[in-house]
Amino acid sequence: MNERKRAARPIHYGWLVVAAGTLCIFAGLGFGRFALGMLLPSMGASLGLSFSQMGLISTANFVGYLIAVLLCGKLSARFGARRLIGFALLLVGLSMLCIGAGAKLLVIIVFYTLTGMGSGMSNVSMMALVSAWFTSRSRGKAAGFIVIGSGFAIVIAGRLVPWLNGPDGHGWRMSWLVLGSIVIAVSAICYLVLRDRPQDLGLEPVGSGQIPEAGHRRAFFETEQVRPGLIYHCAAIYFLFGFTYVIYATFIVTVMVQERGFSEAVAGNFWSWVGLLSLFSGPVFGVMSDKLGRKAALITVFIIQSLAYLLIAVNLPGLFLYLSIGCYGIVAWSIPSIMAALIADYAGPHRTVSVFGFITFIFGIGQIAGPYLAGVLAELTGSFSGSFYLASCLAVLAAVLSAALPGQSRAMLSGVGAPAKE
């Protein structure tokens, strides 16, 4: 009888929030940031941009992103996550439309900075919203499904942008206009579907009526401040992820073309597999973090990433290249979902936005520093092998730092309170 009642229950509204969240990441990060790599070559050729100017456009996006994540906590507290996400996505879409109509480098830089700001606000606010709608035992899975929006965007943009650009590449403006219009449509959907709290609809968070499994407790710091050292510990782990994963994302195609002798078309096909495999990364490792704990999931992911980087650094035959791409793709978006759930567990729903915003800022610094230092090292050595060795070692360091995280039931508060009950 109980099983029939369970089967008859409607889907909890929290899963509609997850669906809207997937669209949010798909539009804000997927189209707002990850589509740039496919648009830059034709843009650069059409506008006569140098490589440094093209790099400046990408940097402007990161700068906007970093500014936004620091403001998310205050803005979300004042306006609510729903309004902030809707506005942020609208900002992304409108700024992309303006880029499509722009003809001057300065204009493009200004508007792509705004795109970065919208991406940052929508991403951090959406990932933090999971803490309000899901208890600890389900947060990893929920966040995992949200982050696969980036993978969908990579796959779709990889097909849509070349078709819109046309064989001569002159359709890049149309690509910006179409992608921007899609983002605007998503902003409306998110505003209509999202809610700041389940209590707004007379609901409890998903999983609140269930008995916690061993190793998983409810968020225990909702009324307290997490010790700063713990926040910096999490930030260091997230920094190492940002530093290492972006080295691979930035230079793997260059390595395949310049050092392995593949054509750009073949290298692009390899990269598209990363997008497809990444669709599994968030849900698989998000569920793992719910079942086995955040630490175990983080350690596993970083070891797999370290192997992906090492296989490229050692310059082994082609079969190992497939294995490297497989390792990278299957864990591509897993760390953000696990970190979002981890911070929610440590900080509780009320502080998740500000704490996750801070560690995302540190993560963003890693994203900027990683490719630069990897490029410098490659110029000094004449190969990217040293850069990938560095990435592999730092991923191992991230696994070690993850192993040193306090257990959920033993994380310490800043001077007050006791460890949560077992």
N, C-alpha and C positions, 0 to 999 in steps of 0.2 A: 504493500500500500504506500509506504514511504517513497519507494522508487517511482511509483506512478505520479505522486505529487511532485517529486523532483523533476520528472520529465515534463510535467505540464507547466512548470514555471516559465514565464517569459524571460527573454534575454535581459540581463541587468543592463540598465542604461549606461553603466560604466564602459561596456564594450562598444557602445556607439561613440563614446568619448574617445576610445582607442582608435576606432575607424576614422574619426575626424582628425585625430592626432597623426595618423599615418599620412593622410592627405596634407596636413600642415607641414610635416617634414618633407614630403614629396615636393611641395611647392616652394617652401621657404629656403630649405637647404639644397634640395635636389636641383631645382631649376635656378634658384637664386645664386648658387655658388658652383655646383659641380658641372653645370652646363657650359660654364665659361670656357673651359679647355677646348671645347669643340667649336666655339664661336670666335675665339681669338685669332686663329690663322687667317680666316677670311676678312675679319675686321681689320687686322693689321695690314693686310695687302691692300684693302680698299682705301684705308685712311693714311697709308704710308707711315705706319708706326714702326719704330725700332723695337728690338727685343727688350731693351730696358724700359721703354714706354709701355709695352704690353705687360711687363712685369709690374710696373707701377699701378696699372689698373687692378691687377690681382691683389696687390698689397693694400690698395685703398679699401677693398672689400673686407680684408682682415681687420684693418683699423676700425672701420665702422662696426664690425662684429664685436671687437674687444670693448669699444665704448658702450655698446648696447648691453652686453652681459653684466657690466658693472651697475647699470641703471635698473636692471630688471626687478630687483627686490623692491625698491621704492615704488616703481611704477605699478607693479602688480599689486602691492598693498593698497595703493591709492585707487586704481581703476578696476582691479580684478583681472584675473587671467584671461577670461573670455574676451573682454573688450581689448585688452592689450594684444592678444594673439590676432584678433580680427584686424585691428589697426596695423599691426606689424606686417601682416601678409599683404594688406592693401598697399602699404608703403613699398614693399618688395615689387609688387606688380606694377604700380604706377612708375616707379623709378626705372624698371626694365623697359616700359613703353618709351620713356624719355631717352634712354640710351639708344633704342632703335631709331629714334628721330634725330639723335645727336650727330654733329659733324666735327666737333672740336674735341681734342684730347681732354682739356680741362673740364668740359661739360660732362664727358663720360666718366671721368674720375669722381666728380662731385656726386653724380647720380648713383654710381656703383658703390660709393661709400654709404649712401642711404640704403641701397640694397643690402649691404652687409649689416647695417643697423637693424633692418627689419628681419633679416635672417637670424641674428643673434637673439632679438627679443622673442620671436616666435618659437625658436628652438628651446631656449632655456625655460620659458614659461610653460610650454607644452610638456616637456619632460618633468617639470616640477608638479604639474597638475595631476600626474599619476599618483602622487602621495596622498592627495585628498580623496581620490576615487577608489584606491585599492589598498588593502592591508598588506603587511609585509610578506605574507605567504604568496601573494599574486603579483606583486609589483614588478618583479623581473620579467615575467611573461608579458605583462601589459606593455612595459617599456620596450621589450624586445619586438613586439609587433609594430609599435610606433616607429622605431628607427628604420624599419625596412623600406620606409617611404623613399629614402635616398637611393636605395638599390633600384626601385621601380623607376625613379627619375633618370638614373644613368642608362638603364635599358631603353626607355622611351626616347630620351634625348639623343641617344646614339643612333636611332633610326630616323627620328623626326627631323633633327637639325640638318643632316646632309641632304635630305629630300627638299627641305625648305630653302636651303642655301643654293641648290641647283648645281649643275656641273661646273659653272664658272665661279661659284662662291659669292655671287652678287646678291644673293637673297638673305644675307645675314641680318639685314634690318627686319625683314619679315619674320625671321626666327625670334628675334627679341620681342616683336609685337605679339606673336602667337603665344610664346611662353609667358609673357607678362599678362596677357589676357586670361590664360589658364590660372595663373596665380591669383588674379583678382576674383575669379569665380570661386576658387577654393577659400578665399578669405570670407566670402559671403556664407559658404557652407559651414565653415568653422564657427562663425559668429552665431548662426542659427542653431547649431547642434550642441556646442560646448556649454557647460555650466561650471561655475566656480567650485561648487560643493554639491555632493549628493543630497545634503539636507535641503537644498533649494527645491528639490523635487520630492521631498519627503522620504528619501532613501538613506540607507546606510552604505558605507563603502563595501565594495566587493570583497567577500571573505570575512566580513565582520561577525557573521553568525557561526563561523566554523572554529573548531578547537585548533590552536596552533600546533603544528608538527614540531617534533624535536629539532632544536637548532634554530627555530624561527619564533621570534617574539613580536609582539606589537611594537610599533614605534614608541620608544621609551623616553624620548627627550622633548616631548611636545611643549613642556613648560620650562625647560631648562636650556642653558647654552652649552653646546658641545665644547670641550676643551680645545683651545686654538691649535695645540700641537696635533690633535687628531685631524683637524681641517687641513693643516699644512701637509700632513702625511698623505691624505687623499689627493690633495692638489699635486704633490710630487709624483704620485702614480699617474695621474691624468696628464701631467706635463710630459712624462716619458712616453705615454701613448701618442700624444700629439706630435712629439718630436720624431718618433720612429715610423708611425704608419704613413705620414705624409712624405717621407723620403721615398718609400716604395711607390706611393701613388704618383709622385712627381717624376721619378726617374726610371721606372721599370720599362716604359715604352722606349725611352732613349737608349737604355742598355740593350734592349732587344734589337733595335735598329742599328746602332753604332758599334756595339761590341759583339753582338751575336749574328749580325748579317740578315736579320729578317726585314721584309718589306714593311712599310707603314700600315698597309692594309692587313697583313697577317698579324702584326703587333696589335692593331686595333681590335681584331677579332679575339685575341687573347684577353685584352682588357675588358671586352664585353662579357667574357665569362666571369670575370670578377663581379660585375654587376649582377649576373644571374645567381651566382653562388651566394652573394651577400644577402639575398632574400631569406636565406635560412639562418643567417648568423644571429640576428636579434632574438627570434623566438626560441631557437635551440638552446642558446647559452643563457637567455633570460630565464627559461624554465629550469635549467640546470642550477642557476643561482638561487631559485626559489626552493629547490629540492635539496641541494647539497650545501648551500651557503654561498654568500658572495665571494668569500676568500677563495674557495675551491674553484669557482668559475673564473675569477680573475687570473689565478695561477695557471689554469689550463689554457686560457686564451693567450696569455703572454708567452707561454712555452711554444704554442703553435705558431705564433707570430715570429718568435725568434728563429724557429726552423725555416719559415718562409724566407726571411732575410739571409740566413746562413746559406741556403741552397743557391741563392743568386750570387753571393759573395765568393763562394768556392769555385764558381764557373764550371759546374758539372755538365754532362751531356743533356740533350733536349728533354729526356724523360723527367729529369729533376726540375726542369723549368715548369713543366705541367704541374708537378707536385708542389712547387713553390707557389704558383698562382692559385692552386686549389687550397693550400693552407691559408693564404692571405684572404681569399674570397670568403671562405666559410666562417671566418671570425671578424670580417670587416667592420660591421656596425655593432658588435657585441659589447665592447667596452662602454660606450656611452649609456647603453641601457642598464648595464650592471651598476655603473657608477651612480646613475640617477636613483636606482633602487637603494643602493648602499647609503647615499646621503639622506634619502627619505627615512631609512631605518634609524640612522644616527641622529638626525636633526628633527624629525617629525614634520608634519605638513606645514606648520606655520613658519618654519625657518628654511624650508627646502629651497625656495626660489633664491634667497640671498646667498646661501651657502653653495648651492650648485652653480649659481652665477659666478661666484668667486673662483671656484675651481675650474670653471669653463674659461675664465679669463686667463688663468695660468696655462691651461691646455692650449689656448690660442697663441700664447707666447711660444710654446713648444712648436706649434705648426709653422710659425714664422722662422724660428731659429733652425729647425731641422733641415729644410731644403737649402738654406744659405750655407750652413756649415758643411753639408754633404757636397754641395757644389764646389766649395773651396777645397775640400779634401780631394775631390776628383781632379781638379786642376793641378794640384800639387803632385799627385801620384800618376796621373794619366789614365786612371780607370776608376769606376765606381765601386770596385770591390771593397776598398777600405771603408767607404761610406756604409755599405751594407753590413760589413763586419761590425762597425760601430753601432748600427741599428740593432743588430742581433744581440750584442752585449748589453745594450741599454734595455732591451726587452726582458732579458734575464734579470737585470737589476729590478725592473718593475715587478716581476714575479716574486722576487725576494721581499720587496717592500709590501706586496700584497699579503704574503705569508705572515708578515709582522703586524698586520692590522689586528686590533682587539676584536674579540668575539662580540657579537651583538649584546650578549647578556653581561659583558664585563667592560664595555666601553665606559670611560670615566667622564664625569661632568667637571665643569670648571669650578672646583672648590666646594661644591655643595652636592648633597644627595648621595645615595649609595648605588652600587651596581644593581641593575635590574634583577628581579627575582628569577631564579632558575625555574 
